Amino acid sequence: MHKRRPFFLLSVLLALSLIPSLYYVLGDEDITVIGVVKESRTGNPVPNARVLVLMGPWGSYSRMVYHGRADSNGSFTIRLQAGSDYTICVYYDDPLTPGFDYVPSMKRIQAKPGGELNLTFELYDGASLFLDGEILLVETTKSPKPLFSVINPESGEVVKYDGYALKFGELLEFPNKYLELSPDLIIVPAGVPFLIKVDSKVEVKGQERAAWYQGNKTILLSFFIDKPGHFLLEKGEAIHVDLTKFSVRNGLSAVKERASEVGLIIKEREKEGFYVAVEMQRLTRINSLILEAENLFDQGAYESSFARLREAYTEIMNLKDWLNRMYVEALKSVFLLAPFLAFTAISASSLYFEEEKLKICAAIAFYAFFLLATYYLYPGSRMLDSSLFINASLISFIIISGLFVLLPKFLKGREFRGRVPLRNIIVPIFSIAKRNLRRRKLRSVLTLISVVILVSSFISLTSFTTGYGLILSKVSEHPGPSLGIMVRTLKSPVMEARAPVSGGKGVFWFTPLENSSIEWLKARPYVRLVAPKYENTPHRQYEYRGSYNPLGYVEGHPIFGIIGIVPSAEAEILSLNETIVEGRYLRDEDENSVLISEKLKEKLNLTVGENLTLQISGKRLTLEVVGVFDDRGFENLRDLDGGSPLPMKIVEVRRTPVEEGFDIITEGLTPCSTSETLVTPWKTASKIPEMHLSRIDVLLEEGEDLKEHARIIALNKGFRVWASTEEGVYLARLASYFEGKGLPVAIPWLIVVLNVVITMLNSLYERRREILIYSSIGINPSQIASVFLAEAGVIGIIGGGIGYLLGFGWYRAFSLMAASIQVRQKISALWTLAAMAVSLAAVLVGGLTALKGSVIITPSLKRRWKIDTRAYKIAEPFKLTLPIWIAEEELEEFMEFVLEALRSKMDDYEEHTYVIREGREEREDASIRTIEFFYASGGQMSPIHTRNKFILRKERKKNVYEVILVSDGLPEAAQKTGSFVRRILLEWNVKRGKLGGSR
């Protein structure tokens, strides 16, 4: 009795499950449908035809309520519950013929209570068309879910029978789902011509969307599968069509069309005045790729042909995007160029003229000339309406002129302890600089010409390009363990990042590959062996606020990594089997088997043949230890990309305390140790949570080009692909890139900068007398240096503006001379800032280099001075107030500097210091720091001795220290000591280089 109970319960459950179906067939309020199935061509009945009843509205069925057969006379009777909509489908396929014999017939009914419904179904002769291969779309690496429609060539409409449109696709409920049709099968009419329309819809995300489809989320594409005279099949016939061929042919047409469009845009930009030599060169490369794709297509190498088309398409989209941005940038930049030219014009007029009227007239004249040059040289100015261009120019001139007039009035501040604020002397410094430049006209003009040439060469002879496309780069000089390729997803790992517990996003190792990628690679004719590797996502090994989280435990020992492999494949590629030191290597048919390391074996005290229990995600998995591998041997293994095959774990890289109880953790990825790792067959790995397909290693047939196939896979599928070749390891991937051209002109730039340095240095030495005059009236070294830098700045500003315009003049000249200089035109007005930066960098580097190399700008601290001997009294020291202020924040650095300078003279013969002591005193009204020392000079013949106290005093309400030297000795000795100390202060002033740092 007890043995029968399970069968009784099973019978009850089965009966209950049939109740809903019986309800539809045997309900009280139902309808009887009597149907007859006939051949449309002959009118003969079709015996044993299949009958399928779907409940629900047309095209969105809720369930299948009946599936049966007609009798030998082609008749059937079914009873359906009233009050619902139904679709009745009748179809038949003779298993003895290669293809479908009839096109399915469908009728929609609304079942009303009571009565009978007589239906006649006519089956039209049919056949089968099988689609081999896959759809390859140049627009994306994603695989689409297509819809296939059978089209009447004459009307261009979808073929319909009894209201049923012949559409097929794995996403359709009917017929593919309910008739259980293969995704590559299309039922077509026999005896009539037809063609196939393919409609694809693909979601675009990530880098592709950012690069090309800004704002769009999907790609909708259609193409036709046809042949001359169209397809015409006999009843029950089946043919195979290469879907890849037709999709690549469609891609070829699409790329040609887009290339033609881009060519027209380039010609249009050229007519608008743009310099398009680089764009023409890129179009030539695109056409070359298309021609190569055509040749490969004619040879039947469809995948290689598609790779060339993908590369051409990426180039086309990058080029088209740039051509569109070129037009928009040119229009926008006109409004930024006008103020820049106004600033240059007013600066030039201020340099050459002093009277206000002459300045204004010259500024207007210069500005008019610059605008005229801009109109003829800059393409964006001619694309604007002339009235808008003139109005923008006038407004810019008025605003910049107002700034030149009003700005000096705001550059005034109050003096403090005899110190003049820096902003007070900006205007005088530039006035002095302009007069100096006018007095030395020839030198100024020659320097200005050098700077103009420098800037114009930068604008016209260099270009910087960004884009998105295929990048093939060498990542290692040494080949991997085998010659083959490795495939990973496109997203690169993040090896170090702030931890999530500290507010960061954390590290990232890999995005799982889809299992369909394995079958896709196996289907490639050039592939000999495929080795997938399953791997767990990394877990955290460090301890902070619950971060410690092993993948699982074996006998209480933490496990952080598990690898699932195809043993025979990994043995051939990585020689993993050679690391086994005890037991045996895994077999492909093994299940619930595991390899462990020698260290793990010792820790767990296991032997080969024993079982271990893996606790993971609340589950327990029993695995048999079949082998033990050598730790060092496994750690020395390298995959085809040159990296370790060990799985990754997350470790703490550094910890930065922020406040009590809270630290900022930076985490990183590192390979698991062998004692934390298990190796299983892939069948076992598939049972373990968190295991994903991380990479696929592939060996190719002998003689295949590894780099070429790496390029093909990267372009066609969007993977990162490593090629381990005899020359080293190469990485192919789709990514953003940066390209710079014209960089060799850096050598002439260096010559220009050196020329400016020499000019500035000569100017400094020739103007010694002028510098001494500045010193005598109390101008400090920083202020004198500012005069020379202001001269350089004026030349840089004017040279930058004129050089920018001249650079565009070179573009115009290149076009007129039909010269093909392969640089991209700098359209954006932001390049005016770059031009100004290059110009100012050249002259300021020259000026600063000259100033640094000159020792004559040392005015106030090197001027000759004498002690007033008339105030000398015996037994009273001299007090000297030194011409320097020390800011509170630089006090400690200053004290260290002075002490170091004094100690450096302790062993000197001519100037000798000794007994050096430092002191500190805090009073109610002031803070005081002191340095006491003895000073001797003159050697043994006529020695001079003083006892000195160096005092720094800061009053409570102030933030600077006054510096006083108290020297006890004869007047001559005090004079010598004062000069010694002033030299130390001079060195400090030069070291700090602060404007306003001395007085």
Secondary structure, DSSP 8 states (H G I E B T S, - for coil): -TTTHHHHHHHHHHHHHHHHHHHHHH-SSEEEEEEEEEETTT--B-TT-EEEEEESSTT---EEEEEEE--TTSEEEEEEETTSEEEEEEE---TTSSS-SEE-EEEEEE--SSSEEEEEEEEEEEEEEEEES----TT-SS----EEEEE-TTT-SB-EETTEE-EE-TT-IIIIITTT--TTEEEEESSS-BEEEEEEEEE--HHHHHHT-TT--EEEEEEEE--TT-B---TT-EEEEEHHHHHHHHHHHHHHHHHHHHHHHHHHHHHTT---HHHHHHHHHHHHHHHHHHHHHHTT-HHHHHHHHHHHHHHHHHHHHHHHHHHHHHHHHHHHHHHHHHHHHHHHHHHH--SHHHHHHHHHHHHHHHHHHHHHH-HHHHHS-HHHHHHHHHHHHHHHHHHHHHHHHH-----BTTB--GGGGHHHHHHHHHHHHHHTHHHHHHHHHHHHHHHHHHHHH-EEEEEEEEEEEEEESS--SSSEEEEE-SS--B-EEE-GGGTS---B------THHHHHHHT-TTEEEEEEEEEE---B-S-STT----SEEETTEEE-EEEEE-HHHHHHHH-GGGGEEEE----TT--SEEEEEHHHHHHHT--TT-EEEEEETTEEEEEEEEEEE-HHHHHT---TTSS--S-EEEEEEEEEEEETTEEEEEEEEEE--GGGEEEEEHHHHTTSTTEEEEEEEEEE-TT--HHHHHHHHHHHH--EEEEEETTEEEEEEEEEEEEEE-GGGHHHHHHHHHHHHHHHHHHHHHTHHHHHHHHHTT--HHHHHHHHHHHHHHHHHHHHHHHHHHHHHHHHHHHHTT---------STHHHHHHHHHHHHHHHHHHHHHHHH-S---HHHHS-----GGG--TT--EEEEEEEEEEGGGHHHHHHHHHHHHHTTTT-SSEEEEEEEEEEEE-SSEEEEEEEEEEEESTTTS-EEEEEEEEEEEETT-SEEEEEEEEES-HHHHHHHHHHHHHHHHHHHHHH--TT-B-
